[in-house]
Amino acid sequence: MGDFINYLQQRLEHTKQALQVVNERIQKAAVERDMLTADLEGYERTLAAELRLHGIDAGDGQPEAVRPNGAIGNGTGEHAEINKAEFARCFFRDNPNGLLPRDILRGFEKAGIPIGRPYIYALVQRLQKQGAIRQRRDKWYPVLESDKPDLTSEV
């Protein structure tokens, strides 16, 4: 019995270390994504300014926004099929300190995704029913995977 307990303790420590390494890689990747997003936006603005200076028509003149899930678009045309619920889930995960509905609306606007105020509240209700977010006082917070109840275990 003692060998099995020792084995489980070793596996537990190994898994904790592996999880820590993966979390560090995720944080580095998120920082790199943010840097590349900022670079991309800067290059888009610079290119648009240069095109205007040379009198070249650049299309509709609106730069494409980069979303947290990596999709690119300004919310119209070929990029209109962006899943707003998935964007909202990512937005909540990226803001663990909680969000007010107006913060969610600003996030969508900043990303260039057209959305109405009533749809924000519908999204919040749907995500709450799905267990993806929860409300504390006036703010909405993401529900972490570790906080969700384990429905697979037997009672």
VEXGULUM-147852 format. One line per 10 residues: number of its first residue (from 0); their letters; for each residue y, x, z of N, C-alpha, C. Coordinates in steps of 0.05 Angstrom, whole numbers. Layout:
! residues N
NUM	a	Y,X,Z,Y,X,Z,Y,X,Z; ...
//
This chain:
! residues 155
0	mgdfinylqq	-24,16,0,0,0,0,25,17,0; 25,40,15,48,57,16,54,70,-10; 34,77,-26,39,89,-52,53,70,-71; 46,44,-70,58,24,-87,88,21,-79; 93,21,-53,121,18,-44,137,42,-53; 126,66,-50,140,90,-60,145,89,-90; 125,80,-104,128,77,-133,151,58,-140; 152,35,-126,173,15,-131,200,26,-124; 202,42,-102,227,54,-94,236,74,-115; 218,89,-126,225,109,-147,234,94,-172
10	rlehtkqalq	221,73,-180,228,58,-203,256,45,-200; 261,36,-175,286,24,-169,309,44,-172; 305,68,-161,326,89,-164,330,97,-193; 308,100,-207,309,108,-235,324,87,-251; 318,61,-246,331,40,-261,361,38,-254; 368,43,-229,396,43,-221,411,65,-235; 399,89,-237,412,111,-251,415,106,-281; 394,94,-293,396,87,-321,417,66,-326; 419,47,-309,440,26,-311,468,38,-309; 471,57,-291,497,70,-287,505,86,-312
20	vvneriqkaa	486,99,-324,491,115,-349,499,96,-371; 485,73,-374,491,54,-395,519,42,-390; 525,35,-365,552,24,-359,574,44,-366; 569,69,-360,590,89,-367,593,91,-397; 571,90,-412,573,90,-442,589,66,-452; 583,43,-440,597,18,-448,627,21,-443; 635,32,-420,663,35,-413,676,54,-433; 663,76,-440,674,95,-459,676,82,-486; 657,66,-494,658,52,-520,681,32,-520; 685,18,-499,707,-1,-497,734,13,-500
30	verdmltadl	737,35,-487,762,51,-489,766,60,-518; 744,70,-530,746,80,-557,753,56,-576; 741,33,-572,747,9,-588,776,2,-585; 787,3,-561,815,-4,-557,834,16,-571; 826,41,-570,843,62,-583,842,58,-613; 818,53,-624,816,49,-653,830,23,-662; 829,3,-645,844,-22,-651,874,-17,-653; 884,-2,-633,912,5,-633,920,21,-658; 903,41,-664,908,57,-688,908,40,-713; 888,22,-715,887,4,-739,912,-13,-742
40	egyertlaae	920,-25,-719,944,-41,-720,969,-25,-728; 971,-1,-718,993,17,-726,993,24,-755; 970,31,-765,967,37,-794,974,12,-811; 964,-11,-803,970,-36,-818,1000,-41,-819; 1014,-38,-796,1043,-42,-795,1057,-22,-813; 1049,3,-811,1061,25,-827,1057,20,-856; 1033,12,-864,1027,7,-892,1044,-17,-902; 1046,-38,-886,1062,-61,-894,1091,-53,-898; 1102,-37,-880,1130,-28,-882,1134,-11,-907; 1115,7,-913,1117,24,-937,1116,7,-962
50	lrlhgidagd	1098,-13,-962,1096,-30,-986,1121,-46,-990; 1134,-55,-968,1159,-70,-970,1181,-51,-981; 1182,-26,-971,1202,-7,-981,1200,-2,-1011; 1175,-2,-1021,1171,4,-1049,1170,-22,-1066; 1175,-45,-1053,1176,-70,-1068,1149,-80,-1078; 1128,-72,-1065,1101,-80,-1072,1093,-104,-1055; 1084,-125,-1069,1075,-149,-1055,1049,-144,-1041; 1048,-148,-1015,1023,-142,-999,1008,-167,-993; 1010,-188,-1008,996,-213,-1003,1013,-231,-985; 1000,-242,-964,1015,-260,-947,1033,-246,-927
60	gqpeavrpng	1030,-220,-924,1048,-204,-907,1040,-204,-878; 1018,-218,-871,1010,-218,-843,987,-198,-840; 990,-179,-821,968,-161,-817,944,-175,-805; 920,-164,-811,896,-176,-800,893,-167,-771; 884,-185,-754,880,-179,-726,851,-171,-721; 846,-153,-703,819,-146,-696,811,-159,-670; 789,-173,-670,780,-188,-647,761,-171,-630; 757,-179,-604,739,-164,-587,710,-162,-598; 701,-182,-613,674,-181,-623,672,-164,-649; 695,-152,-657,695,-135,-681,702,-149,-706
70	aigngtgeha	704,-176,-706,711,-190,-730,740,-186,-736; 746,-185,-762,774,-181,-770,783,-205,-786; 808,-213,-782,819,-235,-797,845,-245,-784; 859,-262,-798,883,-274,-787,879,-304,-781; 854,-313,-781,848,-340,-773,848,-360,-796; 852,-350,-820,853,-368,-843,835,-357,-865; 830,-372,-885,815,-363,-908,787,-356,-901; 778,-332,-911,750,-324,-908,743,-318,-879; 762,-315,-861,757,-308,-833,759,-333,-815; 762,-357,-826,766,-381,-810,741,-388,-794
80	einkaefarc	718,-377,-800,694,-385,-787,689,-370,-761; 709,-357,-750,707,-343,-724,700,-364,-703; 680,-357,-687,670,-374,-666,690,-372,-642; 705,-393,-638,725,-393,-617,713,-392,-589; 690,-405,-585,677,-404,-559,667,-376,-553; 656,-362,-573,647,-335,-568,671,-316,-562; 693,-321,-577,717,-305,-571,726,-310,-543; 726,-335,-534,734,-341,-507,716,-328,-486; 689,-328,-491,670,-315,-473,677,-286,-470; 681,-272,-493,688,-244,-493,715,-239,-478
90	ffrdnpngll	734,-257,-482,760,-255,-470,757,-257,-440; 741,-276,-430,736,-279,-401,723,-254,-390; 703,-243,-405,689,-219,-395,708,-195,-394; 727,-194,-412,746,-172,-413,768,-175,-391; 769,-198,-379,790,-203,-358,777,-214,-333; 763,-197,-318,748,-206,-295,766,-214,-271; 792,-209,-273,810,-217,-251,819,-246,-254; 808,-261,-273,814,-289,-276,836,-294,-296; 834,-318,-307,854,-326,-327,863,-355,-322; 888,-360,-327,899,-387,-328,896,-397,-357
100	prdilrgfek	896,-423,-361,894,-433,-388,916,-422,-407; 940,-418,-396,961,-406,-413,955,-378,-422; 941,-363,-404,932,-336,-411,912,-336,-434; 894,-356,-433,875,-359,-455,889,-365,-481; 908,-384,-480,923,-391,-504,937,-366,-515; 950,-350,-498,963,-326,-507,944,-306,-519; 920,-304,-508,900,-286,-518,892,-294,-547; 888,-320,-551,881,-329,-578,905,-324,-597; 929,-330,-588,952,-325,-605,956,-295,-612; 952,-278,-592,954,-249,-596,933,-239,-616
110	agipigrpyi	909,-251,-616,888,-243,-634,892,-256,-661; 911,-274,-664,916,-287,-690,897,-310,-696; 885,-321,-676,867,-344,-680,883,-369,-674; 886,-387,-694,900,-411,-690,884,-430,-672; 896,-441,-651,883,-459,-633,903,-476,-619; 897,-501,-614,915,-519,-601,910,-519,-571; 930,-527,-556,928,-527,-527,906,-545,-517; 902,-569,-529,880,-586,-519,853,-573,-523; 850,-558,-545,824,-545,-550,818,-524,-529; 838,-511,-518,834,-492,-497,821,-505,-473
120	yalvqrlqkq	831,-529,-466,819,-543,-443,791,-552,-449; 786,-560,-474,759,-568,-482,740,-544,-480; 749,-521,-489,733,-497,-487,726,-490,-458; 746,-491,-441,743,-485,-413,722,-503,-401; 723,-529,-407,704,-548,-396,676,-542,-406; 674,-536,-432,647,-530,-444,636,-504,-431; 652,-484,-429,642,-459,-418,634,-462,-388; 649,-479,-374,642,-484,-346,615,-499,-344; 611,-519,-361,585,-533,-362,562,-515,-369; 567,-495,-386,546,-476,-394,541,-455,-373
130	gairqrrdkw	559,-454,-353,555,-434,-332,566,-407,-339; 583,-405,-359,594,-379,-367,619,-372,-351; 633,-392,-340,657,-387,-324,656,-406,-300; 673,-399,-280,676,-416,-257,705,-416,-248; 713,-437,-234,741,-439,-225,743,-432,-195; 763,-416,-189,770,-410,-162,800,-414,-160; 809,-432,-143,837,-439,-142,846,-448,-169; 866,-435,-181,876,-444,-207,865,-428,-230; 851,-406,-224,842,-388,-245,813,-393,-252; 806,-384,-277,778,-385,-286,768,-357,-288
140	ypvlesdkpd	743,-353,-278,731,-326,-277,705,-326,-292; 697,-303,-304,671,-302,-317,649,-301,-296; 626,-313,-303,603,-312,-286,586,-289,-296; 582,-270,-279,566,-246,-287,537,-254,-288; 521,-239,-304,493,-244,-307,479,-242,-280; 489,-224,-263,476,-221,-236,483,-244,-218; 504,-259,-224,511,-282,-207,497,-308,-215; 485,-308,-239,472,-332,-249,445,-335,-234; 438,-360,-228,412,-364,-215,389,-358,-234; 368,-346,-223,344,-339,-238,326,-364,-241
150	ltsev	326,-376,-264,311,-400,-269,282,-395,-277; 276,-370,-282,249,-363,-292,229,-359,-269; 239,-354,-245,221,-349,-223,210,-375,-212; 185,-374,-202,173,-398,-191,180,-401,-162; 181,-425,-153,188,-431,-125,164,-433,-108
//
